[in-house]
């Protein structure tokens, strides 16, 4: 809710002790940065509902999140990694999660 715009900066993922990321209700665009995969050991909570994120969640394949909120991102698609699917708050309403991204495009 900070009125952040544009893409999520890849450099943000290089913070050494990042545990929570909350981007909800910001008019962002683009995909989750590939550098997010580097946070698998640290990141436990990720929230970006209603944020304009698109593409898949492949960068979260090795994560074991305790909390995840990604609803209301209509261009979010593809398979849901296990470590996301069973996180508290998981809700795919308003997304195309579960639908191949090639079909959504």
SEROLUM-586743 format. One record per atom (N, C-alpha, C): x, y, z; atom name; residue number from 1; residue in one letter; chain. Coordinates in Angstrom, 3 decimals. Layout:
<sites>
{{X; Y; Z}; "CA"; NUM; "A"; "A"}
...
</sites>
This chain:
<sites>
{{0.809; -1.195; 0.000}; "N"; 1; "X"; "A"}
{{0.000; 0.000; 0.000}; "CA"; 1; "X"; "A"}
{{0.858; 1.267; 0.000}; "C"; 1; "X"; "A"}
{{2.024; 1.197; -0.608}; "N"; 2; "X"; "A"}
{{2.947; 2.329; -0.617}; "CA"; 2; "X"; "A"}
{{3.009; 3.056; -1.944}; "C"; 2; "X"; "A"}
{{2.151; 2.682; -2.870}; "N"; 3; "X"; "A"}
{{2.123; 3.265; -4.206}; "CA"; 3; "X"; "A"}
{{3.432; 3.050; -4.955}; "C"; 3; "X"; "A"}
{{4.060; 1.898; -4.734}; "N"; 4; "X"; "A"}
{{5.249; 1.520; -5.498}; "CA"; 4; "X"; "A"}
{{4.823; 1.212; -6.914}; "C"; 4; "X"; "A"}
{{5.638; 1.565; -7.891}; "N"; 5; "X"; "A"}
{{5.320; 1.295; -9.288}; "CA"; 5; "X"; "A"}
{{6.514; 0.645; -9.970}; "C"; 5; "X"; "A"}
{{6.263; 0.120; -11.156}; "N"; 6; "X"; "A"}
{{7.338; -0.492; -11.935}; "CA"; 6; "X"; "A"}
{{7.547; -1.949; -11.572}; "C"; 6; "X"; "A"}
{{8.759; -2.423; -11.799}; "N"; 7; "X"; "A"}
{{9.090; -3.817; -11.499}; "CA"; 7; "X"; "A"}
{{9.675; -3.916; -10.093}; "C"; 7; "X"; "A"}
{{9.670; -5.129; -9.555}; "N"; 8; "X"; "A"}
{{10.329; -5.364; -8.272}; "CA"; 8; "X"; "A"}
{{11.831; -5.385; -8.548}; "C"; 8; "X"; "A"}
{{12.613; -4.533; -7.902}; "N"; 9; "X"; "A"}
{{14.048; -4.473; -8.184}; "CA"; 9; "X"; "A"}
{{14.758; -5.788; -7.825}; "C"; 9; "X"; "A"}
{{15.482; -6.395; -8.769}; "N"; 10; "X"; "A"}
{{16.194; -7.642; -8.485}; "CA"; 10; "X"; "A"}
{{17.206; -7.481; -7.353}; "C"; 10; "X"; "A"}
{{17.772; -6.296; -7.207}; "N"; 11; "X"; "A"}
{{18.774; -6.048; -6.168}; "CA"; 11; "X"; "A"}
{{18.207; -6.208; -4.760}; "C"; 11; "X"; "A"}
{{16.918; -6.044; -4.618}; "N"; 12; "X"; "A"}
{{16.265; -6.189; -3.315}; "CA"; 12; "X"; "A"}
{{16.477; -7.588; -2.743}; "C"; 12; "X"; "A"}
{{16.619; -8.567; -3.605}; "N"; 13; "X"; "A"}
{{16.758; -9.949; -3.159}; "CA"; 13; "X"; "A"}
{{18.160; -10.262; -2.635}; "C"; 13; "X"; "A"}
{{19.068; -9.326; -2.741}; "N"; 14; "X"; "A"}
{{20.421; -9.569; -2.248}; "CA"; 14; "X"; "A"}
{{20.589; -9.141; -0.788}; "C"; 14; "X"; "A"}
{{19.517; -8.660; -0.169}; "N"; 15; "X"; "A"}
{{19.596; -8.307; 1.246}; "CA"; 15; "X"; "A"}
{{19.868; -9.572; 2.059}; "C"; 15; "X"; "A"}
{{20.846; -9.562; 2.945}; "N"; 16; "X"; "A"}
{{21.290; -10.785; 3.604}; "CA"; 16; "X"; "A"}
{{20.280; -11.433; 4.560}; "C"; 16; "X"; "A"}
{{19.408; -10.672; 5.155}; "N"; 17; "X"; "A"}
{{18.491; -11.229; 6.152}; "CA"; 17; "X"; "A"}
{{17.036; -10.933; 5.835}; "C"; 17; "X"; "A"}
{{16.633; -11.098; 4.592}; "N"; 18; "X"; "A"}
{{15.265; -10.778; 4.203}; "CA"; 18; "X"; "A"}
{{14.332; -11.935; 4.591}; "C"; 18; "X"; "A"}
{{13.345; -11.647; 5.418}; "N"; 19; "X"; "A"}
{{12.412; -12.675; 5.890}; "CA"; 19; "X"; "A"}
{{10.988; -12.441; 5.392}; "C"; 19; "X"; "A"}
{{10.601; -11.202; 5.223}; "N"; 20; "X"; "A"}
{{9.256; -10.852; 4.782}; "CA"; 20; "X"; "A"}
{{9.332; -9.905; 3.603}; "C"; 20; "X"; "A"}
{{8.491; -10.135; 2.629}; "N"; 21; "X"; "A"}
{{8.317; -9.195; 1.524}; "CA"; 21; "X"; "A"}
{{6.829; -8.968; 1.344}; "C"; 21; "X"; "A"}
{{6.431; -7.716; 1.379}; "N"; 22; "X"; "A"}
{{5.021; -7.384; 1.215}; "CA"; 22; "X"; "A"}
{{4.890; -6.268; 0.176}; "C"; 22; "X"; "A"}
{{4.302; -6.632; -0.957}; "N"; 23; "X"; "A"}
{{4.124; -5.697; -2.064}; "CA"; 23; "X"; "A"}
{{2.649; -5.495; -2.400}; "C"; 23; "X"; "A"}
{{1.748; -5.900; -1.552}; "N"; 24; "X"; "A"}
{{0.325; -5.886; -1.870}; "CA"; 24; "X"; "A"}
{{-0.209; -4.502; -2.181}; "C"; 24; "X"; "A"}
{{-1.184; -4.509; -3.101}; "N"; 25; "X"; "A"}
{{-1.932; -3.309; -3.478}; "CA"; 25; "X"; "A"}
{{-1.037; -2.178; -3.984}; "C"; 25; "X"; "A"}
{{0.016; -2.530; -4.665}; "N"; 26; "X"; "A"}
{{0.867; -1.555; -5.346}; "CA"; 26; "X"; "A"}
{{0.752; -1.815; -6.845}; "C"; 26; "X"; "A"}
{{0.714; -0.771; -7.659}; "N"; 27; "X"; "A"}
{{0.582; -0.974; -9.104}; "CA"; 27; "X"; "A"}
{{1.910; -1.398; -9.752}; "C"; 27; "X"; "A"}
{{2.355; -2.595; -9.429}; "N"; 28; "X"; "A"}
{{3.602; -3.115; -9.993}; "CA"; 28; "X"; "A"}
{{3.331; -3.727; -11.354}; "C"; 28; "X"; "A"}
{{4.387; -4.120; -12.020}; "N"; 29; "X"; "A"}
{{4.255; -4.801; -13.308}; "CA"; 29; "X"; "A"}
{{5.402; -5.772; -13.453}; "C"; 29; "X"; "A"}
{{5.214; -6.739; -14.327}; "N"; 30; "X"; "A"}
{{6.269; -7.700; -14.601}; "CA"; 30; "X"; "A"}
{{6.192; -8.939; -13.727}; "C"; 30; "X"; "A"}
{{7.240; -9.731; -13.829}; "N"; 31; "X"; "A"}
{{7.305; -11.011; -13.130}; "CA"; 31; "X"; "A"}
{{8.077; -10.872; -11.823}; "C"; 31; "X"; "A"}
{{8.033; -11.929; -11.028}; "N"; 32; "X"; "A"}
{{8.880; -11.974; -9.842}; "CA"; 32; "X"; "A"}
{{10.319; -12.100; -10.317}; "C"; 32; "X"; "A"}
{{11.249; -11.341; -9.769}; "N"; 33; "X"; "A"}
{{12.629; -11.392; -10.263}; "CA"; 33; "X"; "A"}
{{13.274; -12.757; -10.018}; "C"; 33; "X"; "A"}
{{14.095; -13.197; -10.952}; "N"; 34; "X"; "A"}
{{14.794; -14.484; -10.834}; "CA"; 34; "X"; "A"}
{{15.644; -14.534; -9.575}; "C"; 34; "X"; "A"}
{{16.135; -13.386; -9.119}; "N"; 35; "X"; "A"}
{{16.975; -13.339; -7.926}; "CA"; 35; "X"; "A"}
{{16.202; -13.713; -6.656}; "C"; 35; "X"; "A"}
{{14.873; -13.758; -6.745}; "N"; 36; "X"; "A"}
{{14.076; -14.183; -5.593}; "CA"; 36; "X"; "A"}
{{14.410; -15.622; -5.195}; "C"; 36; "X"; "A"}
{{14.884; -16.414; -6.144}; "N"; 37; "X"; "A"}
{{15.264; -17.799; -5.837}; "CA"; 37; "X"; "A"}
{{16.402; -17.862; -4.825}; "C"; 37; "X"; "A"}
{{17.199; -16.802; -4.716}; "N"; 38; "X"; "A"}
{{18.321; -16.768; -3.771}; "CA"; 38; "X"; "A"}
{{17.874; -16.614; -2.322}; "C"; 38; "X"; "A"}
{{16.599; -16.335; -2.107}; "N"; 39; "X"; "A"}
{{16.099; -16.095; -0.752}; "CA"; 39; "X"; "A"}
{{15.477; -17.338; -0.117}; "C"; 39; "X"; "A"}
{{15.612; -18.495; -0.752}; "N"; 40; "X"; "A"}
{{14.918; -19.707; -0.296}; "CA"; 40; "X"; "A"}
{{15.219; -20.065; 1.155}; "C"; 40; "X"; "A"}
{{16.423; -19.841; 1.612}; "N"; 41; "X"; "A"}
{{16.767; -20.205; 2.992}; "CA"; 41; "X"; "A"}
{{16.232; -19.221; 4.015}; "C"; 41; "X"; "A"}
{{15.949; -17.989; 3.609}; "N"; 42; "X"; "A"}
{{15.589; -16.937; 4.561}; "CA"; 42; "X"; "A"}
{{14.128; -16.523; 4.510}; "C"; 42; "X"; "A"}
{{13.596; -16.350; 3.317}; "N"; 43; "X"; "A"}
{{12.267; -15.773; 3.152}; "CA"; 43; "X"; "A"}
{{11.191; -16.724; 3.667}; "C"; 43; "X"; "A"}
{{10.350; -16.222; 4.553}; "N"; 44; "X"; "A"}
{{9.281; -17.065; 5.089}; "CA"; 44; "X"; "A"}
{{7.894; -16.521; 4.762}; "C"; 44; "X"; "A"}
{{7.785; -15.230; 4.483}; "N"; 45; "X"; "A"}
{{6.485; -14.642; 4.190}; "CA"; 45; "X"; "A"}
{{6.564; -13.776; 2.936}; "C"; 45; "X"; "A"}
{{5.652; -14.028; 2.010}; "N"; 46; "X"; "A"}
{{5.614; -13.272; 0.763}; "CA"; 46; "X"; "A"}
{{4.174; -12.875; 0.483}; "C"; 46; "X"; "A"}
{{3.964; -11.599; 0.234}; "N"; 47; "X"; "A"}
{{2.619; -11.088; -0.005}; "CA"; 47; "X"; "A"}
{{2.651; -10.103; -1.160}; "C"; 47; "X"; "A"}
{{1.846; -10.376; -2.176}; "N"; 48; "X"; "A"}
{{1.743; -9.442; -3.293}; "CA"; 48; "X"; "A"}
{{0.360; -9.489; -3.926}; "C"; 48; "X"; "A"}
{{-0.691; -9.599; -3.103}; "N"; 49; "X"; "A"}
{{-2.034; -9.608; -3.680}; "CA"; 49; "X"; "A"}
{{-2.348; -8.256; -4.306}; "C"; 49; "X"; "A"}
{{-3.077; -8.308; -5.404}; "N"; 50; "X"; "A"}
{{-3.504; -7.099; -6.125}; "CA"; 50; "X"; "A"}
{{-2.333; -6.202; -6.505}; "C"; 50; "X"; "A"}
{{-1.248; -6.799; -6.986}; "N"; 51; "X"; "A"}
{{-0.046; -6.022; -7.270}; "CA"; 51; "X"; "A"}
{{0.377; -6.034; -8.740}; "C"; 51; "X"; "A"}
{{-0.381; -6.684; -9.615}; "N"; 52; "X"; "A"}
{{-0.031; -6.661; -11.030}; "CA"; 52; "X"; "A"}
{{1.090; -7.613; -11.422}; "C"; 52; "X"; "A"}
{{1.422; -8.569; -10.571}; "N"; 53; "X"; "A"}
{{2.480; -9.539; -10.887}; "CA"; 53; "X"; "A"}
{{1.964; -10.510; -11.951}; "C"; 53; "X"; "A"}
{{2.826; -10.878; -12.868}; "N"; 54; "X"; "A"}
{{2.448; -11.809; -13.932}; "CA"; 54; "X"; "A"}
{{3.481; -12.913; -14.066}; "C"; 54; "X"; "A"}
{{3.135; -13.920; -14.866}; "N"; 55; "X"; "A"}
{{4.051; -15.036; -15.076}; "CA"; 55; "X"; "A"}
{{3.856; -16.134; -14.048}; "C"; 55; "X"; "A"}
{{4.886; -16.938; -13.868}; "N"; 56; "X"; "A"}
{{4.766; -18.104; -12.989}; "CA"; 56; "X"; "A"}
{{5.516; -17.917; -11.674}; "C"; 56; "X"; "A"}
{{5.464; -18.955; -10.855}; "N"; 57; "X"; "A"}
{{6.103; -18.930; -9.535}; "CA"; 57; "X"; "A"}
{{7.345; -19.820; -9.474}; "C"; 57; "X"; "A"}
{{7.967; -20.105; -10.621}; "N"; 58; "X"; "A"}
{{9.142; -20.991; -10.661}; "CA"; 58; "X"; "A"}
{{10.247; -20.549; -9.719}; "C"; 58; "X"; "A"}
{{10.415; -19.250; -9.531}; "N"; 59; "X"; "A"}
{{11.497; -18.756; -8.666}; "CA"; 59; "X"; "A"}
{{11.274; -19.143; -7.205}; "C"; 59; "X"; "A"}
{{10.085; -19.623; -6.876}; "N"; 60; "X"; "A"}
{{9.781; -20.037; -5.499}; "CA"; 60; "X"; "A"}
{{9.840; -21.550; -5.323}; "C"; 60; "X"; "A"}
{{10.370; -22.258; -6.306}; "N"; 61; "X"; "A"}
{{10.377; -23.722; -6.286}; "CA"; 61; "X"; "A"}
{{11.062; -24.327; -5.066}; "C"; 61; "X"; "A"}
{{12.069; -23.682; -4.525}; "N"; 62; "X"; "A"}
{{12.799; -24.234; -3.374}; "CA"; 62; "X"; "A"}
{{12.427; -23.579; -2.052}; "C"; 62; "X"; "A"}
{{11.434; -22.743; -2.052}; "N"; 63; "X"; "A"}
{{11.006; -22.049; -0.843}; "CA"; 63; "X"; "A"}
{{10.061; -22.914; -0.007}; "C"; 63; "X"; "A"}
{{10.056; -22.685; 1.276}; "N"; 64; "X"; "A"}
{{9.103; -23.289; 2.208}; "CA"; 64; "X"; "A"}
{{8.499; -22.129; 2.998}; "C"; 64; "X"; "A"}
{{7.536; -21.477; 2.384}; "N"; 65; "X"; "A"}
{{6.947; -20.283; 2.987}; "CA"; 65; "X"; "A"}
{{5.967; -20.657; 4.096}; "C"; 65; "X"; "A"}
{{5.929; -19.846; 5.136}; "N"; 66; "X"; "A"}
{{4.930; -20.030; 6.186}; "CA"; 66; "X"; "A"}
{{3.675; -19.239; 5.859}; "C"; 66; "X"; "A"}
{{3.810; -18.189; 5.048}; "N"; 67; "X"; "A"}
{{2.676; -17.349; 4.690}; "CA"; 67; "X"; "A"}
{{2.845; -16.859; 3.253}; "C"; 67; "X"; "A"}
{{1.765; -16.941; 2.476}; "N"; 68; "X"; "A"}
{{1.795; -16.500; 1.087}; "CA"; 68; "X"; "A"}
{{0.439; -15.921; 0.719}; "C"; 68; "X"; "A"}
{{0.437; -14.773; 0.087}; "N"; 69; "X"; "A"}
{{-0.798; -14.149; -0.394}; "CA"; 69; "X"; "A"}
{{-0.537; -13.594; -1.783}; "C"; 69; "X"; "A"}
{{-1.176; -14.167; -2.787}; "N"; 70; "X"; "A"}
{{-0.942; -13.740; -4.161}; "CA"; 70; "X"; "A"}
{{-2.210; -13.564; -4.977}; "C"; 70; "X"; "A"}
{{-3.354; -13.510; -4.323}; "N"; 71; "X"; "A"}
{{-4.629; -13.411; -5.045}; "CA"; 71; "X"; "A"}
{{-4.737; -12.096; -5.828}; "C"; 71; "X"; "A"}
{{-5.698; -12.082; -6.746}; "N"; 72; "X"; "A"}
{{-6.010; -10.887; -7.543}; "CA"; 72; "X"; "A"}
{{-4.838; -10.386; -8.395}; "C"; 72; "X"; "A"}
{{-4.112; -11.324; -8.977}; "N"; 73; "X"; "A"}
{{-3.090; -11.027; -9.982}; "CA"; 73; "X"; "A"}
{{-3.485; -11.827; -11.220}; "C"; 73; "X"; "A"}
{{-4.342; -11.270; -12.079}; "N"; 74; "X"; "A"}
{{-4.933; -12.047; -13.166}; "CA"; 74; "X"; "A"}
{{-3.954; -12.607; -14.194}; "C"; 74; "X"; "A"}
{{-2.722; -12.123; -14.233}; "N"; 75; "X"; "A"}
{{-1.742; -12.645; -15.184}; "CA"; 75; "X"; "A"}
{{-0.749; -13.601; -14.520}; "C"; 75; "X"; "A"}
{{-1.017; -13.980; -13.281}; "N"; 76; "X"; "A"}
{{-0.192; -14.966; -12.584}; "CA"; 76; "X"; "A"}
{{-0.674; -16.346; -13.004}; "C"; 76; "X"; "A"}
{{0.238; -17.214; -13.455}; "N"; 77; "X"; "A"}
{{-0.166; -18.483; -14.050}; "CA"; 77; "X"; "A"}
{{0.844; -19.583; -13.738}; "C"; 77; "X"; "A"}
{{0.545; -20.788; -14.204}; "N"; 78; "X"; "A"}
{{1.473; -21.905; -14.086}; "CA"; 78; "X"; "A"}
{{1.271; -22.737; -12.828}; "C"; 78; "X"; "A"}
{{2.205; -23.659; -12.634}; "N"; 79; "X"; "A"}
{{2.149; -24.559; -11.482}; "CA"; 79; "X"; "A"}
{{2.476; -23.827; -10.191}; "C"; 79; "X"; "A"}
{{1.949; -24.349; -9.099}; "N"; 80; "X"; "A"}
{{2.197; -23.774; -7.777}; "CA"; 80; "X"; "A"}
{{3.183; -24.678; -7.045}; "C"; 80; "X"; "A"}
{{4.368; -24.175; -6.687}; "N"; 81; "X"; "A"}
{{5.330; -24.995; -5.948}; "CA"; 81; "X"; "A"}
{{4.743; -25.457; -4.604}; "C"; 81; "X"; "A"}
{{5.123; -26.638; -4.176}; "N"; 82; "X"; "A"}
{{4.615; -27.215; -2.935}; "CA"; 82; "X"; "A"}
{{4.837; -26.288; -1.745}; "C"; 82; "X"; "A"}
{{5.996; -25.672; -1.661}; "N"; 83; "X"; "A"}
{{6.314; -24.785; -0.548}; "CA"; 83; "X"; "A"}
{{5.498; -23.511; -0.517}; "C"; 83; "X"; "A"}
{{4.754; -23.266; -1.576}; "N"; 84; "X"; "A"}
{{3.830; -22.136; -1.636}; "CA"; 84; "X"; "A"}
{{2.409; -22.626; -1.393}; "C"; 84; "X"; "A"}
{{2.067; -23.720; -2.021}; "N"; 85; "X"; "A"}
{{0.702; -24.269; -1.968}; "CA"; 85; "X"; "A"}
{{0.230; -24.524; -0.540}; "C"; 85; "X"; "A"}
{{1.114; -24.958; 0.321}; "N"; 86; "X"; "A"}
{{0.710; -25.300; 1.687}; "CA"; 86; "X"; "A"}
{{1.038; -24.204; 2.698}; "C"; 86; "X"; "A"}
{{1.376; -23.021; 2.215}; "N"; 87; "X"; "A"}
{{1.636; -21.881; 3.104}; "CA"; 87; "X"; "A"}
{{0.312; -21.325; 3.622}; "C"; 87; "X"; "A"}
{{0.338; -20.803; 4.797}; "N"; 88; "X"; "A"}
{{-0.840; -20.161; 5.377}; "CA"; 88; "X"; "A"}
{{-1.261; -19.000; 4.487}; "C"; 88; "X"; "A"}
{{-2.552; -18.868; 4.262}; "N"; 89; "X"; "A"}
{{-3.064; -17.763; 3.470}; "CA"; 89; "X"; "A"}
{{-3.068; -18.000; 1.977}; "C"; 89; "X"; "A"}
{{-2.584; -19.164; 1.515}; "N"; 90; "X"; "A"}
{{-2.547; -19.410; 0.074}; "CA"; 90; "X"; "A"}
{{-3.960; -19.290; -0.496}; "C"; 90; "X"; "A"}
{{-4.101; -18.458; -1.507}; "N"; 91; "X"; "A"}
{{-5.387; -18.224; -2.144}; "CA"; 91; "X"; "A"}
{{-5.104; -17.832; -3.587}; "C"; 91; "X"; "A"}
{{-5.609; -18.591; -4.526}; "N"; 92; "X"; "A"}
{{-5.345; -18.305; -5.930}; "CA"; 92; "X"; "A"}
{{-6.512; -17.593; -6.624}; "C"; 92; "X"; "A"}
{{-7.449; -17.093; -5.863}; "N"; 93; "X"; "A"}
{{-8.589; -16.381; -6.419}; "CA"; 93; "X"; "A"}
{{-8.102; -15.195; -7.263}; "C"; 93; "X"; "A"}
{{-8.668; -15.051; -8.444}; "N"; 94; "X"; "A"}
{{-8.312; -13.920; -9.305}; "CA"; 94; "X"; "A"}
{{-6.981; -14.084; -10.007}; "C"; 94; "X"; "A"}
{{-6.473; -15.325; -10.064}; "N"; 95; "X"; "A"}
{{-5.239; -15.621; -10.792}; "CA"; 95; "X"; "A"}
{{-5.530; -16.720; -11.806}; "C"; 95; "X"; "A"}
{{-4.528; -17.076; -12.556}; "N"; 96; "X"; "A"}
{{-4.620; -18.221; -13.471}; "CA"; 96; "X"; "A"}
{{-3.662; -19.323; -12.994}; "C"; 96; "X"; "A"}
{{-3.349; -19.328; -11.710}; "N"; 97; "X"; "A"}
{{-2.479; -20.388; -11.189}; "CA"; 97; "X"; "A"}
{{-3.149; -21.733; -11.452}; "C"; 97; "X"; "A"}
{{-2.356; -22.682; -11.899}; "N"; 98; "X"; "A"}
{{-2.866; -23.990; -12.288}; "CA"; 98; "X"; "A"}
{{-3.103; -24.115; -13.779}; "C"; 98; "X"; "A"}
{{-3.107; -22.993; -14.481}; "N"; 99; "X"; "A"}
{{-3.271; -22.966; -15.920}; "CA"; 99; "X"; "A"}
{{-1.904; -22.695; -16.547}; "C"; 99; "X"; "A"}
{{-1.476; -23.481; -17.536}; "N"; 100; "X"; "A"}
{{-0.172; -23.217; -18.169}; "CA"; 100; "X"; "A"}
{{-0.083; -21.775; -18.686}; "C"; 100; "X"; "A"}
{{1.050; -21.152; -18.455}; "N"; 101; "X"; "A"}
{{1.227; -19.759; -18.882}; "CA"; 101; "X"; "A"}
{{1.102; -19.604; -20.385}; "C"; 101; "X"; "A"}
{{1.429; -20.631; -21.142}; "N"; 102; "X"; "A"}
{{1.307; -20.546; -22.601}; "CA"; 102; "X"; "A"}
{{-0.148; -20.387; -23.031}; "C"; 102; "X"; "A"}
{{-1.073; -20.861; -22.229}; "N"; 103; "X"; "A"}
{{-2.489; -20.731; -22.528}; "CA"; 103; "X"; "A"}
{{-2.991; -19.342; -22.166}; "C"; 103; "X"; "A"}
{{-2.430; -18.753; -21.115}; "N"; 104; "X"; "A"}
{{-2.854; -17.452; -20.622}; "CA"; 104; "X"; "A"}
{{-2.392; -16.331; -21.523}; "C"; 104; "X"; "A"}
{{-1.208; -16.441; -22.099}; "N"; 105; "X"; "A"}
{{-0.611; -15.361; -22.910}; "CA"; 105; "X"; "A"}
{{-1.409; -14.965; -24.079}; "C"; 105; "X"; "A"}
</sites>
